[in-house]
Amino acid sequence: MADNRLQNESFVRQKTLGKAVHLDGIGVHGGQKAVVTLHPAEANHGIVFRRVDIAGPNNLIPARWDQVVNTNLCTVIGSDAGLTISTVEHLMAALAGCEIDNVLVDIDGPEAPIMDGSSAPFVDLIVSAGSRSQDVPRRALQIQQAIEIDDGHKHLSIQPHKYLSVDFQLEFENSGLASGHLAVNLVNGTFNKSIGPARTFGFRSDIEALQAAGYGLGGSLDNALVVDGETILNEGGLRFKDEFVRHKILDCVGDFYLAGGPVLGQIKAIRAGHALNNALLRKIFATPGACRWVNMLQSEQQASPAFAAA
Ligand SMILES: [Zn+2]
């Protein structure tokens, strides 16, 4: 399709992996072992998960906002046939950060492994595979008008912007340590350096109830930060002094990559999480004129500065 935006600038091309790569780990909620294999895929394939422990052909789940079936504590995607894969957001964030468009993700169980609780192991895996440019322009979802959503004291909005940026306000009554504010422009590979290594977290006081409800069964100090008031229980401490809000931005980047491609817009979040991220995507696609698909320009992923004024 013709795109009459700036013609003196080159379009970005779609990318896939240079070769297949795999890793294994355990699911943070179910606690079961899982092997993940990332395969290169042709242009316009998108990111598609495949449950290889289930016989085909109905074992494919496209990584898309309209396949999200649950957002309680993590993002779960599901197929029309009722198969699900939980906790896809940290892998999705790594694929977004590495600007990979086309990949087939094989997984031999119902939950992606948590690894160290961040996206860094997935980023390392993708980097180890190398990437291959494809002869088709990269498609980005350009936000055309402001869309917002409120749920009690949680708020999430997006407005038109040249590239993806996220401004996140995280507030906890029971922990000043875990609270924080950060604004980041997701350009120039900033995700991989400054957001990807931030780990997921939980409060010590919530663990018992969480596990009684069947969540966090694979959780440990090896794959999550555990906070007790103003104290971190993990021996090595924090990777960033504001690691908590960085992880919330990581989740946001992963959830929004379920748009089906990179999003060009400025996100503002207050206490938002997986549920609101998916609700905003649904509202964007349900609102006439709120967005359009465009061929992505170089300046939409290479721009400065990385950190907006916080
Ligand atoms: Zn997360």
Residues whose N, C-alpha, C, O or C-beta is under 5 A from the ligand:
A	BS01	ZN	T200 H247 D251
